[in-house]
Amino acid sequence: MKRSILLVTAIFITLLFALTSCSKPEVASAPNVILIITDDQGYGDVAFHRNRWIQTPQLDKLANESFRLTDFHVGTTCAPTRSGLMTGRNCNRVGVWHTVGGRSLLRKDEVSMADVFKSNGYATGMFGKWHLGDHYPYRPQDRGFDEVYCLRGGATGVTADYWNNDYFDDHHFHNEKVVKSKGYSTDAFFAAGQRFIAEQVAQKKPFFAYISTNAPHGPFYAPEKFKSPYAELDRDTKGFFAMIANLDVNVGRLDRTLAELGLRQNTIFMFMTDNGGTGGINVYNAGMRGAKASYYDGGHRVPFFLRWPGGSLRPAGPIDALAHSTDLLPTLIDLCGLDAPT
């Protein structure tokens, strides 16, 4: 037990040192925080990681402007990763060690990332996939989020989701009300997040926006216009890459919104994924063994980019230190100067 605690502490200190060169950044005002996490997109599923098949110009641009954790790890499946990310604690310790059968419910006495930001005066919004409980007291609105716009369950079309959802014109849950979206669901989640951000700017309030897409999780449905560059690939790989291409467009649209609102300098903007690859590993897996649900690197090593131009951190670039999704909450507490929970 003591050795485990010492190891986790050492990893967190190494990550923080790598980001700040051992000096805490001077922040003129509370930084805004945006965390984008995608579903089932592996380390190799961005062009920046030398995937010659896929086109992700916006993610590549973000990677070039960011701290890139080259040895960043998560859980091997969706819900365990999300529980560790939200709490800074091992998924087994917080009760989430699977994705089904009631094993994805984050224990109600755990303190979430949203709880921490909210208690420090931030507006908190969650848009997309939660996968840590769909009923009180496990819903995102019960875990510190002021506004929630989400699907239920672990993927589009599963039993817990709204009947007949298929990524297009789906029904989602805005707080506790069912609403019908227009268009592709990834576009809808990003649009809701951007609206939330604009509202907080108008109210001059710092915000934490958690944009957690269900793409590119199967079924591999995407707007037809994103499929054409991948016509030579099989149906599922083509759909999978097209979903990521649509995600990429949304990342770029969000980034432009930040620039228009004057938020780019003082916003911590992060991108990561929730487990190893799925639909694209048959053509490229960054030289790794294994995929989602595997204990090999291909199951849990994922991309992580963090950009904060106004954060007085060291110049952007690769960081090769071992890091884990559970390191993110304590790191953000330090970077944002937040009061940590007891």
Order of alpha helices (4+ residues) and beta strands (2+ residues): alpha-beta-alpha-beta-beta-alpha-alpha-beta-beta-beta-beta-alpha-beta-alpha-beta-alpha-beta-beta-beta-alpha
